[in-house]
Amino acid sequence: MPKRILQGTVTSDANDQTVTVLVERRFTHPVLKKTIRKSKKYRAHDANNTFKVGDTVHIQECAPKSKTKRWEVLEA
């Protein structure tokens, strides 16, 4: 099964080799027919500390790197 790739914005780079990425998805509500925005934060592995707050990045699923990290940043 292929690994999921998501696009989001870096909201924090305070931790070593870790960035927090905010991923927003938009969908139409099934009853109200109104466009809804939902967002979720993911902790992603950034081995070289190359990405800073505000950068747009792609993250990919990976094997667990730590207790909270299940994603890694793709080199773009």
PDB file of N, CA, C, O and CB in Angstrom:
ATOM      1  N   MET A   1       0.835  -1.173   0.000  1.00  0.00           N
ATOM      2  CA  MET A   1       0.000   0.000   0.000  1.00  0.00           C
ATOM      3  C   MET A   1       0.889   1.249   0.000  1.00  0.00           C
ATOM      4  O   MET A   1       1.842   1.314   0.775  1.00  0.00           O
ATOM      5  CB  MET A   1      -0.955  -0.009   1.215  1.00  0.00           C
ATOM      6  N   PRO A   2       0.601   2.233  -0.844  1.00  0.00           N
ATOM      7  CA  PRO A   2       1.460   3.417  -0.914  1.00  0.00           C
ATOM      8  C   PRO A   2       1.340   4.272   0.347  1.00  0.00           C
ATOM      9  O   PRO A   2       0.322   4.259   1.039  1.00  0.00           O
ATOM     10  CB  PRO A   2       1.107   4.255  -2.146  1.00  0.00           C
ATOM     11  N   LYS A   3       2.408   5.012   0.622  1.00  0.00           N
ATOM     12  CA  LYS A   3       2.412   5.882   1.787  1.00  0.00           C
ATOM     13  C   LYS A   3       1.696   7.183   1.459  1.00  0.00           C
ATOM     14  O   LYS A   3       1.819   7.704   0.350  1.00  0.00           O
ATOM     15  CB  LYS A   3       3.851   6.159   2.261  1.00  0.00           C
ATOM     16  N   ARG A   4       0.947   7.707   2.425  1.00  0.00           N
ATOM     17  CA  ARG A   4       0.234   8.966   2.209  1.00  0.00           C
ATOM     18  C   ARG A   4       1.209  10.133   2.220  1.00  0.00           C
ATOM     19  O   ARG A   4       2.183  10.135   2.973  1.00  0.00           O
ATOM     20  CB  ARG A   4      -0.852   9.169   3.280  1.00  0.00           C
ATOM     21  N   ILE A   5       0.940  11.120   1.382  1.00  0.00           N
ATOM     22  CA  ILE A   5       1.716  12.351   1.343  1.00  0.00           C
ATOM     23  C   ILE A   5       0.747  13.502   1.539  1.00  0.00           C
ATOM     24  O   ILE A   5      -0.248  13.613   0.823  1.00  0.00           O
ATOM     25  CB  ILE A   5       2.513  12.494   0.001  1.00  0.00           C
ATOM     26  N   LEU A   6       1.041  14.363   2.515  1.00  0.00           N
ATOM     27  CA  LEU A   6       0.206  15.510   2.820  1.00  0.00           C
ATOM     28  C   LEU A   6       1.005  16.792   2.668  1.00  0.00           C
ATOM     29  O   LEU A   6       2.229  16.785   2.797  1.00  0.00           O
ATOM     30  CB  LEU A   6      -0.371  15.400   4.232  1.00  0.00           C
ATOM     31  N   GLN A   7       0.314  17.895   2.394  1.00  0.00           N
ATOM     32  CA  GLN A   7       0.966  19.190   2.272  1.00  0.00           C
ATOM     33  C   GLN A   7       0.473  20.087   3.394  1.00  0.00           C
ATOM     34  O   GLN A   7      -0.722  20.119   3.688  1.00  0.00           O
ATOM     35  CB  GLN A   7       0.693  19.832   0.884  1.00  0.00           C
ATOM     36  N   GLY A   8       1.389  20.815   4.022  1.00  0.00           N
ATOM     37  CA  GLY A   8       1.000  21.692   5.115  1.00  0.00           C
ATOM     38  C   GLY A   8       2.032  22.771   5.359  1.00  0.00           C
ATOM     39  O   GLY A   8       3.004  22.903   4.616  1.00  0.00           O
ATOM     40  N   THR A   9       1.806  23.543   6.414  1.00  0.00           N
ATOM     41  CA  THR A   9       2.661  24.660   6.772  1.00  0.00           C
ATOM     42  C   THR A   9       3.327  24.381   8.115  1.00  0.00           C
ATOM     43  O   THR A   9       2.681  23.904   9.048  1.00  0.00           O
ATOM     44  CB  THR A   9       1.855  25.974   6.821  1.00  0.00           C
ATOM     45  N   VAL A  10       4.619  24.681   8.209  1.00  0.00           N
ATOM     46  CA  VAL A  10       5.351  24.480   9.459  1.00  0.00           C
ATOM     47  C   VAL A  10       4.901  25.535  10.468  1.00  0.00           C
ATOM     48  O   VAL A  10       4.963  26.733  10.192  1.00  0.00           O
ATOM     49  CB  VAL A  10       6.898  24.554   9.225  1.00  0.00           C
ATOM     50  N   THR A  11       4.447  25.083  11.641  1.00  0.00           N
ATOM     51  CA  THR A  11       4.009  26.020  12.678  1.00  0.00           C
ATOM     52  C   THR A  11       4.995  26.097  13.835  1.00  0.00           C
ATOM     53  O   THR A  11       4.947  27.045  14.618  1.00  0.00           O
ATOM     54  CB  THR A  11       2.641  25.622  13.199  1.00  0.00           C
ATOM     55  N   SER A  12       5.891  25.116  13.960  1.00  0.00           N
ATOM     56  CA  SER A  12       6.875  25.141  15.039  1.00  0.00           C
ATOM     57  C   SER A  12       8.107  24.344  14.625  1.00  0.00           C
ATOM     58  O   SER A  12       8.001  23.283  14.011  1.00  0.00           O
ATOM     59  CB  SER A  12       6.274  24.575  16.350  1.00  0.00           C
ATOM     60  N   ASP A  13       9.280  24.878  14.975  1.00  0.00           N
ATOM     61  CA  ASP A  13      10.538  24.150  14.745  1.00  0.00           C
ATOM     62  C   ASP A  13      11.408  24.199  16.003  1.00  0.00           C
ATOM     63  O   ASP A  13      12.635  24.141  15.921  1.00  0.00           O
ATOM     64  CB  ASP A  13      11.309  24.748  13.529  1.00  0.00           C
ATOM     65  N   ALA A  14      10.763  24.307  17.163  1.00  0.00           N
ATOM     66  CA  ALA A  14      11.484  24.485  18.420  1.00  0.00           C
ATOM     67  C   ALA A  14      12.277  23.246  18.829  1.00  0.00           C
ATOM     68  O   ALA A  14      13.352  23.373  19.415  1.00  0.00           O
ATOM     69  CB  ALA A  14      10.515  24.848  19.516  1.00  0.00           C
ATOM     70  N   ASN A  15      11.773  22.064  18.536  1.00  0.00           N
ATOM     71  CA  ASN A  15      12.448  20.828  18.936  1.00  0.00           C
ATOM     72  C   ASN A  15      13.497  20.424  17.914  1.00  0.00           C
ATOM     73  O   ASN A  15      13.374  20.728  16.728  1.00  0.00           O
ATOM     74  CB  ASN A  15      11.434  19.698  19.120  1.00  0.00           C
ATOM     75  N   ASP A  16      14.536  19.731  18.388  1.00  0.00           N
ATOM     76  CA  ASP A  16      15.612  19.282  17.510  1.00  0.00           C
ATOM     77  C   ASP A  16      15.103  18.162  16.607  1.00  0.00           C
ATOM     78  O   ASP A  16      14.492  17.203  17.080  1.00  0.00           O
ATOM     79  CB  ASP A  16      16.834  18.806  18.335  1.00  0.00           C
ATOM     80  N   GLN A  17      15.356  18.288  15.314  1.00  0.00           N
ATOM     81  CA  GLN A  17      14.996  17.300  14.289  1.00  0.00           C
ATOM     82  C   GLN A  17      13.491  17.048  14.199  1.00  0.00           C
ATOM     83  O   GLN A  17      13.068  15.995  13.723  1.00  0.00           O
ATOM     84  CB  GLN A  17      15.704  15.995  14.568  1.00  0.00           C
ATOM     85  N   THR A  18      12.689  17.996  14.647  1.00  0.00           N
ATOM     86  CA  THR A  18      11.233  17.832  14.602  1.00  0.00           C
ATOM     87  C   THR A  18      10.582  19.144  14.180  1.00  0.00           C
ATOM     88  O   THR A  18      10.985  20.219  14.626  1.00  0.00           O
ATOM     89  CB  THR A  18      10.683  17.372  15.980  1.00  0.00           C
ATOM     90  N   VAL A  19       9.580  19.047  13.323  1.00  0.00           N
ATOM     91  CA  VAL A  19       8.755  20.207  12.987  1.00  0.00           C
ATOM     92  C   VAL A  19       7.294  19.819  13.195  1.00  0.00           C
ATOM     93  O   VAL A  19       6.914  18.659  13.034  1.00  0.00           O
ATOM     94  CB  VAL A  19       9.011  20.690  11.510  1.00  0.00           C
ATOM     95  N   THR A  20       6.491  20.808  13.553  1.00  0.00           N
ATOM     96  CA  THR A  20       5.053  20.607  13.660  1.00  0.00           C
ATOM     97  C   THR A  20       4.427  21.191  12.409  1.00  0.00           C
ATOM     98  O   THR A  20       4.652  22.356  12.081  1.00  0.00           O
ATOM     99  CB  THR A  20       4.464  21.265  14.959  1.00  0.00           C
ATOM    100  N   VAL A  21       3.635  20.379  11.706  1.00  0.00           N
ATOM    101  CA  VAL A  21       3.059  20.782  10.425  1.00  0.00           C
ATOM    102  C   VAL A  21       1.542  20.829  10.557  1.00  0.00           C
ATOM    103  O   VAL A  21       0.923  19.865  11.008  1.00  0.00           O
ATOM    104  CB  VAL A  21       3.485  19.810   9.286  1.00  0.00           C
ATOM    105  N   LEU A  22       0.949  21.948  10.164  1.00  0.00           N
ATOM    106  CA  LEU A  22      -0.502  22.113  10.181  1.00  0.00           C
ATOM    107  C   LEU A  22      -1.032  21.790   8.798  1.00  0.00           C
ATOM    108  O   LEU A  22      -0.704  22.468   7.824  1.00  0.00           O
ATOM    109  CB  LEU A  22      -0.909  23.556  10.614  1.00  0.00           C
ATOM    110  N   VAL A  23      -1.863  20.738   8.713  1.00  0.00           N
ATOM    111  CA  VAL A  23      -2.438  20.304   7.440  1.00  0.00           C
ATOM    112  C   VAL A  23      -3.925  20.650   7.460  1.00  0.00           C
ATOM    113  O   VAL A  23      -4.655  20.253   8.368  1.00  0.00           O
ATOM    114  CB  VAL A  23      -2.213  18.760   7.199  1.00  0.00           C
ATOM    115  N   GLU A  24      -4.363  21.398   6.444  1.00  0.00           N
ATOM    116  CA  GLU A  24      -5.761  21.813   6.366  1.00  0.00           C
ATOM    117  C   GLU A  24      -6.442  21.075   5.224  1.00  0.00           C
ATOM    118  O   GLU A  24      -5.890  20.957   4.129  1.00  0.00           O
ATOM    119  CB  GLU A  24      -5.876  23.347   6.174  1.00  0.00           C
ATOM    120  N   ARG A  25      -7.652  20.579   5.490  1.00  0.00           N
ATOM    121  CA  ARG A  25      -8.410  19.948   4.420  1.00  0.00           C
ATOM    122  C   ARG A  25      -9.750  20.638   4.298  1.00  0.00           C
ATOM    123  O   ARG A  25     -10.315  21.092   5.293  1.00  0.00           O
ATOM    124  CB  ARG A  25      -8.591  18.433   4.675  1.00  0.00           C
ATOM    125  N   ARG A  26     -10.258  20.718   3.089  1.00  0.00           N
ATOM    126  CA  ARG A  26     -11.545  21.353   2.826  1.00  0.00           C
ATOM    127  C   ARG A  26     -12.471  20.318   2.213  1.00  0.00           C
ATOM    128  O   ARG A  26     -12.065  19.517   1.371  1.00  0.00           O
ATOM    129  CB  ARG A  26     -11.391  22.593   1.890  1.00  0.00           C
ATOM    130  N   PHE A  27     -13.728  20.352   2.653  1.00  0.00           N
ATOM    131  CA  PHE A  27     -14.719  19.426   2.102  1.00  0.00           C
ATOM    132  C   PHE A  27     -16.089  20.058   2.222  1.00  0.00           C
ATOM    133  O   PHE A  27     -16.288  21.000   2.989  1.00  0.00           O
ATOM    134  CB  PHE A  27     -14.680  18.049   2.829  1.00  0.00           C
ATOM    135  N   THR A  28     -17.017  19.540   1.467  1.00  0.00           N
ATOM    136  CA  THR A  28     -18.389  20.028   1.506  1.00  0.00           C
ATOM    137  C   THR A  28     -19.193  19.227   2.521  1.00  0.00           C
ATOM    138  O   THR A  28     -19.171  17.996   2.512  1.00  0.00           O
ATOM    139  CB  THR A  28     -19.040  19.945   0.111  1.00  0.00           C
ATOM    140  N   HIS A  29     -19.894  19.923   3.385  1.00  0.00           N
ATOM    141  CA  HIS A  29     -20.714  19.272   4.397  1.00  0.00           C
ATOM    142  C   HIS A  29     -21.846  18.511   3.698  1.00  0.00           C
ATOM    143  O   HIS A  29     -22.503  19.062   2.815  1.00  0.00           O
ATOM    144  CB  HIS A  29     -21.282  20.315   5.415  1.00  0.00           C
ATOM    145  N   PRO A  30     -22.080  17.257   4.081  1.00  0.00           N
ATOM    146  CA  PRO A  30     -23.059  16.447   3.357  1.00  0.00           C
ATOM    147  C   PRO A  30     -24.501  16.971   3.429  1.00  0.00           C
ATOM    148  O   PRO A  30     -25.267  16.780   2.484  1.00  0.00           O
ATOM    149  CB  PRO A  30     -23.022  15.053   3.886  1.00  0.00           C
ATOM    150  N   VAL A  31     -24.875  17.619   4.516  1.00  0.00           N
ATOM    151  CA  VAL A  31     -26.250  18.101   4.663  1.00  0.00           C
ATOM    152  C   VAL A  31     -26.352  19.588   4.327  1.00  0.00           C
ATOM    153  O   VAL A  31     -27.233  20.002   3.573  1.00  0.00           O
ATOM    154  CB  VAL A  31     -26.754  17.849   6.090  1.00  0.00           C
ATOM    155  N   LEU A  32     -25.448  20.382   4.890  1.00  0.00           N
ATOM    156  CA  LEU A  32     -25.523  21.837   4.722  1.00  0.00           C
ATOM    157  C   LEU A  32     -24.988  22.329   3.384  1.00  0.00           C
ATOM    158  O   LEU A  32     -25.260  23.463   2.989  1.00  0.00           O
ATOM    159  CB  LEU A  32     -24.768  22.509   5.825  1.00  0.00           C
ATOM    160  N   LYS A  33     -24.229  21.485   2.681  1.00  0.00           N
ATOM    161  CA  LYS A  33     -23.625  21.842   1.385  1.00  0.00           C
ATOM    162  C   LYS A  33     -22.734  23.080   1.503  1.00  0.00           C
ATOM    163  O   LYS A  33     -22.626  23.871   0.566  1.00  0.00           O
ATOM    164  CB  LYS A  33     -24.723  22.090   0.334  1.00  0.00           C
ATOM    165  N   LYS A  34     -22.106  23.234   2.654  1.00  0.00           N
ATOM    166  CA  LYS A  34     -21.244  24.374   2.912  1.00  0.00           C
ATOM    167  C   LYS A  34     -19.798  23.865   2.978  1.00  0.00           C
ATOM    168  O   LYS A  34     -19.546  22.783   3.509  1.00  0.00           O
ATOM    169  CB  LYS A  34     -21.655  25.111   4.240  1.00  0.00           C
ATOM    170  N   THR A  35     -18.863  24.632   2.446  1.00  0.00           N
ATOM    171  CA  THR A  35     -17.469  24.238   2.485  1.00  0.00           C
ATOM    172  C   THR A  35     -16.929  24.434   3.894  1.00  0.00           C
ATOM    173  O   THR A  35     -17.044  25.512   4.477  1.00  0.00           O
ATOM    174  CB  THR A  35     -16.641  25.043   1.463  1.00  0.00           C
ATOM    175  N   ILE A  36     -16.342  23.375   4.428  1.00  0.00           N
ATOM    176  CA  ILE A  36     -15.811  23.391   5.786  1.00  0.00           C
ATOM    177  C   ILE A  36     -14.306  23.180   5.742  1.00  0.00           C
ATOM    178  O   ILE A  36     -13.802  22.381   4.953  1.00  0.00           O
ATOM    179  CB  ILE A  36     -16.490  22.309   6.662  1.00  0.00           C
ATOM    180  N   ARG A  37     -13.589  23.914   6.607  1.00  0.00           N
ATOM    181  CA  ARG A  37     -12.146  23.746   6.730  1.00  0.00           C
ATOM    182  C   ARG A  37     -11.841  23.053   8.047  1.00  0.00           C
ATOM    183  O   ARG A  37     -12.256  23.512   9.111  1.00  0.00           O
ATOM    184  CB  ARG A  37     -11.412  25.112   6.641  1.00  0.00           C
ATOM    185  N   LYS A  38     -11.116  21.950   7.971  1.00  0.00           N
ATOM    186  CA  LYS A  38     -10.662  21.258   9.175  1.00  0.00           C
ATOM    187  C   LYS A  38      -9.153  21.176   9.114  1.00  0.00           C
ATOM    188  O   LYS A  38      -8.578  20.968   8.046  1.00  0.00           O
ATOM    189  CB  LYS A  38     -11.303  19.835   9.305  1.00  0.00           C
ATOM    190  N   SER A  39      -8.516  21.337  10.250  1.00  0.00           N
ATOM    191  CA  SER A  39      -7.063  21.272  10.272  1.00  0.00           C
ATOM    192  C   SER A  39      -6.597  20.312  11.350  1.00  0.00           C
ATOM    193  O   SER A  39      -7.299  20.052  12.327  1.00  0.00           O
ATOM    194  CB  SER A  39      -6.461  22.661  10.497  1.00  0.00           C
ATOM    195  N   LYS A  40      -5.404  19.796  11.151  1.00  0.00           N
ATOM    196  CA  LYS A  40      -4.816  18.855  12.085  1.00  0.00           C
ATOM    197  C   LYS A  40      -3.312  19.071  12.084  1.00  0.00           C
ATOM    198  O   LYS A  40      -2.720  19.389  11.053  1.00  0.00           O
ATOM    199  CB  LYS A  40      -5.178  17.385  11.718  1.00  0.00           C
ATOM    200  N   LYS A  41      -2.699  18.894  13.254  1.00  0.00           N
ATOM    201  CA  LYS A  41      -1.252  19.076  13.356  1.00  0.00           C
ATOM    202  C   LYS A  41      -0.560  17.721  13.397  1.00  0.00           C
ATOM    203  O   LYS A  41      -1.027  16.794  14.059  1.00  0.00           O
ATOM    204  CB  LYS A  41      -0.889  19.905  14.608  1.00  0.00           C
ATOM    205  N   TYR A  42       0.545  17.616  12.690  1.00  0.00           N
ATOM    206  CA  TYR A  42       1.358  16.404  12.676  1.00  0.00           C
ATOM    207  C   TYR A  42       2.774  16.771  13.079  1.00  0.00           C
ATOM    208  O   TYR A  42       3.277  17.831  12.709  1.00  0.00           O
ATOM    209  CB  TYR A  42       1.336  15.719  11.276  1.00  0.00           C
ATOM    210  N   ARG A  43       3.416  15.894  13.837  1.00  0.00           N
ATOM    211  CA  ARG A  43       4.830  16.071  14.175  1.00  0.00           C
ATOM    212  C   ARG A  43       5.611  15.253  13.163  1.00  0.00           C
ATOM    213  O   ARG A  43       5.354  14.063  12.979  1.00  0.00           O
ATOM    214  CB  ARG A  43       5.154  15.626  15.669  1.00  0.00           C
ATOM    215  N   ALA A  44       6.576  15.905  12.502  1.00  0.00           N
ATOM    216  CA  ALA A  44       7.314  15.248  11.427  1.00  0.00           C
ATOM    217  C   ALA A  44       8.815  15.337  11.681  1.00  0.00           C
ATOM    218  O   ALA A  44       9.302  16.301  12.273  1.00  0.00           O
ATOM    219  CB  ALA A  44       6.962  15.877  10.065  1.00  0.00           C
ATOM    220  N   HIS A  45       9.531  14.327  11.229  1.00  0.00           N
ATOM    221  CA  HIS A  45      10.980  14.248  11.398  1.00  0.00           C
ATOM    222  C   HIS A  45      11.681  15.111  10.348  1.00  0.00           C
ATOM    223  O   HIS A  45      11.435  14.966   9.150  1.00  0.00           O
ATOM    224  CB  HIS A  45      11.461  12.782  11.303  1.00  0.00           C
ATOM    225  N   ASP A  46      12.549  16.002  10.806  1.00  0.00           N
ATOM    226  CA  ASP A  46      13.341  16.881   9.943  1.00  0.00           C
ATOM    227  C   ASP A  46      14.795  16.708  10.356  1.00  0.00           C
ATOM    228  O   ASP A  46      15.282  17.415  11.238  1.00  0.00           O
ATOM    229  CB  ASP A  46      12.880  18.396  10.056  1.00  0.00           C
ATOM    230  N   ALA A  47      15.490  15.767   9.720  1.00  0.00           N
ATOM    231  CA  ALA A  47      16.808  15.332  10.169  1.00  0.00           C
ATOM    232  C   ALA A  47      17.833  16.455  10.239  1.00  0.00           C
ATOM    233  O   ALA A  47      18.642  16.490  11.166  1.00  0.00           O
ATOM    234  CB  ALA A  47      17.314  14.263   9.264  1.00  0.00           C
ATOM    235  N   ASN A  48      17.814  17.374   9.274  1.00  0.00           N
ATOM    236  CA  ASN A  48      18.852  18.406   9.214  1.00  0.00           C
ATOM    237  C   ASN A  48      18.396  19.770   9.724  1.00  0.00           C
ATOM    238  O   ASN A  48      19.118  20.755   9.566  1.00  0.00           O
ATOM    239  CB  ASN A  48      19.333  18.548   7.806  1.00  0.00           C
ATOM    240  N   ASN A  49      17.225  19.845  10.327  1.00  0.00           N
ATOM    241  CA  ASN A  49      16.682  21.113  10.813  1.00  0.00           C
ATOM    242  C   ASN A  49      16.668  22.180   9.727  1.00  0.00           C
ATOM    243  O   ASN A  49      17.047  23.325   9.975  1.00  0.00           O
ATOM    244  CB  ASN A  49      17.485  21.604  12.004  1.00  0.00           C
ATOM    245  N   THR A  50      16.230  21.809   8.520  1.00  0.00           N
ATOM    246  CA  THR A  50      16.284  22.735   7.389  1.00  0.00           C
ATOM    247  C   THR A  50      15.040  23.601   7.260  1.00  0.00           C
ATOM    248  O   THR A  50      15.107  24.663   6.642  1.00  0.00           O
ATOM    249  CB  THR A  50      16.486  21.969   6.117  1.00  0.00           C
ATOM    250  N   PHE A  51      13.914  23.188   7.817  1.00  0.00           N
ATOM    251  CA  PHE A  51      12.668  23.911   7.602  1.00  0.00           C
ATOM    252  C   PHE A  51      12.350  24.812   8.787  1.00  0.00           C
ATOM    253  O   PHE A  51      12.543  24.437   9.943  1.00  0.00           O
ATOM    254  CB  PHE A  51      11.520  22.935   7.359  1.00  0.00           C
ATOM    255  N   LYS A  52      11.860  26.004   8.478  1.00  0.00           N
ATOM    256  CA  LYS A  52      11.550  27.005   9.491  1.00  0.00           C
ATOM    257  C   LYS A  52      10.055  27.298   9.493  1.00  0.00           C
ATOM    258  O   LYS A  52       9.328  26.842   8.610  1.00  0.00           O
ATOM    259  CB  LYS A  52      12.354  28.297   9.246  1.00  0.00           C
ATOM    260  N   VAL A  53       9.595  28.057  10.482  1.00  0.00           N
ATOM    261  CA  VAL A  53       8.185  28.410  10.620  1.00  0.00           C
ATOM    262  C   VAL A  53       7.717  29.167   9.382  1.00  0.00           C
ATOM    263  O   VAL A  53       8.378  30.101   8.929  1.00  0.00           O
ATOM    264  CB  VAL A  53       7.953  29.255  11.894  1.00  0.00           C
ATOM    265  N   GLY A  54       6.572  28.757   8.841  1.00  0.00           N
ATOM    266  CA  GLY A  54       6.005  29.411   7.668  1.00  0.00           C
ATOM    267  C   GLY A  54       6.293  28.693   6.362  1.00  0.00           C
ATOM    268  O   GLY A  54       5.657  28.989   5.350  1.00  0.00           O
ATOM    269  N   ASP A  55       7.228  27.761   6.356  1.00  0.00           N
ATOM    270  CA  ASP A  55       7.541  27.013   5.132  1.00  0.00           C
ATOM    271  C   ASP A  55       6.410  26.058   4.783  1.00  0.00           C
ATOM    272  O   ASP A  55       5.783  25.474   5.666  1.00  0.00           O
ATOM    273  CB  ASP A  55       8.859  26.234   5.293  1.00  0.00           C
ATOM    274  N   THR A  56       6.157  25.906   3.494  1.00  0.00           N
ATOM    275  CA  THR A  56       5.196  24.913   3.018  1.00  0.00           C
ATOM    276  C   THR A  56       5.968  23.642   2.699  1.00  0.00           C
ATOM    277  O   THR A  56       6.933  23.674   1.936  1.00  0.00           O
ATOM    278  CB  THR A  56       4.399  25.428   1.762  1.00  0.00           C
ATOM    279  N   VAL A  57       5.546  22.521   3.284  1.00  0.00           N
ATOM    280  CA  VAL A  57       6.281  21.270   3.136  1.00  0.00           C
ATOM    281  C   VAL A  57       5.333  20.131   2.787  1.00  0.00           C
ATOM    282  O   VAL A  57       4.121  20.223   2.980  1.00  0.00           O
ATOM    283  CB  VAL A  57       7.054  20.944   4.420  1.00  0.00           C
ATOM    284  N   HIS A  58       5.916  19.054   2.268  1.00  0.00           N
ATOM    285  CA  HIS A  58       5.202  17.803   2.040  1.00  0.00           C
ATOM    286  C   HIS A  58       5.721  16.810   3.074  1.00  0.00           C
ATOM    287  O   HIS A  58       6.929  16.686   3.277  1.00  0.00           O
ATOM    288  CB  HIS A  58       5.401  17.268   0.560  1.00  0.00           C
ATOM    289  N   ILE A  59       4.794  16.102   3.726  1.00  0.00           N
ATOM    290  CA  ILE A  59       5.192  15.090   4.698  1.00  0.00           C
ATOM    291  C   ILE A  59       4.671  13.736   4.242  1.00  0.00           C
ATOM    292  O   ILE A  59       3.633  13.635   3.589  1.00  0.00           O
ATOM    293  CB  ILE A  59       4.664  15.436   6.118  1.00  0.00           C
ATOM    294  N   GLN A  60       5.425  12.688   4.608  1.00  0.00           N
ATOM    295  CA  GLN A  60       5.091  11.327   4.174  1.00  0.00           C
ATOM    296  C   GLN A  60       5.070  10.412   5.382  1.00  0.00           C
ATOM    297  O   GLN A  60       5.860  10.573   6.312  1.00  0.00           O
ATOM    298  CB  GLN A  60       6.103  10.808   3.114  1.00  0.00           C
ATOM    299  N   GLU A  61       4.152   9.443   5.359  1.00  0.00           N
ATOM    300  CA  GLU A  61       4.080   8.453   6.426  1.00  0.00           C
ATOM    301  C   GLU A  61       5.387   7.665   6.511  1.00  0.00           C
ATOM    302  O   GLU A  61       6.059   7.440   5.504  1.00  0.00           O
ATOM    303  CB  GLU A  61       2.892   7.500   6.199  1.00  0.00           C
ATOM    304  N   CYS A  62       5.731   7.253   7.726  1.00  0.00           N
ATOM    305  CA  CYS A  62       6.916   6.419   7.900  1.00  0.00           C
ATOM    306  C   CYS A  62       6.725   5.564   9.152  1.00  0.00           C
ATOM    307  O   CYS A  62       5.729   5.698   9.864  1.00  0.00           O
ATOM    308  CB  CYS A  62       8.215   7.292   8.004  1.00  0.00           C
ATOM    309  N   ALA A  63       7.675   4.701   9.405  1.00  0.00           N
ATOM    310  CA  ALA A  63       7.654   3.911  10.633  1.00  0.00           C
ATOM    311  C   ALA A  63       7.857   4.855  11.815  1.00  0.00           C
ATOM    312  O   ALA A  63       8.469   5.911  11.652  1.00  0.00           O
ATOM    313  CB  ALA A  63       8.753   2.791  10.610  1.00  0.00           C
ATOM    314  N   PRO A  64       7.360   4.504  12.994  1.00  0.00           N
ATOM    315  CA  PRO A  64       7.497   5.403  14.139  1.00  0.00           C
ATOM    316  C   PRO A  64       8.952   5.753  14.450  1.00  0.00           C
ATOM    317  O   PRO A  64       9.802   4.873  14.588  1.00  0.00           O
ATOM    318  CB  PRO A  64       6.859   4.779  15.355  1.00  0.00           C
ATOM    319  N   LYS A  65       9.220   7.061  14.557  1.00  0.00           N
ATOM    320  CA  LYS A  65      10.567   7.535  14.893  1.00  0.00           C
ATOM    321  C   LYS A  65      10.677   7.813  16.388  1.00  0.00           C
ATOM    322  O   LYS A  65      11.761   7.717  16.962  1.00  0.00           O
ATOM    323  CB  LYS A  65      10.915   8.805  14.089  1.00  0.00           C
ATOM    324  N   SER A  66       9.553   8.157  17.019  1.00  0.00           N
ATOM    325  CA  SER A  66       9.516   8.392  18.454  1.00  0.00           C
ATOM    326  C   SER A  66       8.077   8.185  18.926  1.00  0.00           C
ATOM    327  O   SER A  66       7.246   7.658  18.186  1.00  0.00           O
ATOM    328  CB  SER A  66      10.036   9.830  18.812  1.00  0.00           C
ATOM    329  N   LYS A  67       7.788   8.600  20.154  1.00  0.00           N
ATOM    330  CA  LYS A  67       6.446   8.405  20.706  1.00  0.00           C
ATOM    331  C   LYS A  67       5.384   9.132  19.883  1.00  0.00           C
ATOM    332  O   LYS A  67       4.276   8.620  19.720  1.00  0.00           O
ATOM    333  CB  LYS A  67       6.398   8.886  22.154  1.00  0.00           C
ATOM    334  N   THR A  68       5.704  10.314  19.365  1.00  0.00           N
ATOM    335  CA  THR A  68       4.708  11.121  18.655  1.00  0.00           C
ATOM    336  C   THR A  68       4.960  11.259  17.166  1.00  0.00           C
ATOM    337  O   THR A  68       4.060  11.677  16.437  1.00  0.00           O
ATOM    338  CB  THR A  68       4.649  12.473  19.256  1.00  0.00           C
ATOM    339  N   LYS A  69       6.149  10.922  16.686  1.00  0.00           N
ATOM    340  CA  LYS A  69       6.489  11.142  15.273  1.00  0.00           C
ATOM    341  C   LYS A  69       6.227   9.909  14.414  1.00  0.00           C
ATOM    342  O   LYS A  69       6.847   8.863  14.607  1.00  0.00           O
ATOM    343  CB  LYS A  69       7.948  11.549  15.145  1.00  0.00           C
ATOM    344  N   ARG A  70       5.298  10.043  13.458  1.00  0.00           N
ATOM    345  CA  ARG A  70       4.989   8.976  12.501  1.00  0.00           C
ATOM    346  C   ARG A  70       5.111   9.481  11.072  1.00  0.00           C
ATOM    347  O   ARG A  70       4.725   8.782  10.136  1.00  0.00           O
ATOM    348  CB  ARG A  70       3.576   8.421  12.744  1.00  0.00           C
ATOM    349  N   TRP A  71       5.639  10.681  10.892  1.00  0.00           N
ATOM    350  CA  TRP A  71       5.753  11.315   9.583  1.00  0.00           C
ATOM    351  C   TRP A  71       7.171  11.846   9.407  1.00  0.00           C
ATOM    352  O   TRP A  71       7.869  12.121  10.383  1.00  0.00           O
ATOM    353  CB  TRP A  71       4.711  12.459   9.424  1.00  0.00           C
ATOM    354  N   GLU A  72       7.590  11.986   8.146  1.00  0.00           N
ATOM    355  CA  GLU A  72       8.891  12.588   7.858  1.00  0.00           C
ATOM    356  C   GLU A  72       8.705  13.601   6.734  1.00  0.00           C
ATOM    357  O   GLU A  72       7.857  13.435   5.858  1.00  0.00           O
ATOM    358  CB  GLU A  72       9.955  11.499   7.469  1.00  0.00           C
ATOM    359  N   VAL A  73       9.527  14.664   6.781  1.00  0.00           N
ATOM    360  CA  VAL A  73       9.441  15.712   5.777  1.00  0.00           C
ATOM    361  C   VAL A  73      10.173  15.252   4.531  1.00  0.00           C
ATOM    362  O   VAL A  73      11.303  14.771   4.609  1.00  0.00           O
ATOM    363  CB  VAL A  73      10.026  17.046   6.304  1.00  0.00           C
ATOM    364  N   LEU A  74       9.527  15.400   3.377  1.00  0.00           N
ATOM    365  CA  LEU A  74      10.177  15.071   2.111  1.00  0.00           C
ATOM    366  C   LEU A  74      11.072  16.237   1.711  1.00  0.00           C
ATOM    367  O   LEU A  74      10.693  17.398   1.861  1.00  0.00           O
ATOM    368  CB  LEU A  74       9.126  14.763   0.995  1.00  0.00           C
ATOM    369  N   GLU A  75      12.251  15.927   1.206  1.00  0.00           N
ATOM    370  CA  GLU A  75      13.162  16.991   0.755  1.00  0.00           C
ATOM    371  C   GLU A  75      12.603  17.583  -0.519  1.00  0.00           C
ATOM    372  O   GLU A  75      12.510  16.909  -1.545  1.00  0.00           O
ATOM    373  CB  GLU A  75      14.615  16.452   0.526  1.00  0.00           C
ATOM    374  N   ALA A  76      12.230  18.856  -0.445  1.00  0.00           N
ATOM    375  CA  ALA A  76      11.597  19.504  -1.603  1.00  0.00           C
ATOM    376  C   ALA A  76      12.551  20.452  -2.293  1.00  0.00           C
ATOM    377  O   ALA A  76      12.186  21.082  -3.285  1.00  0.00           O
ATOM    378  CB  ALA A  76      10.342  20.258  -1.177  1.00  0.00           C
TER     379      ALA A  76
END
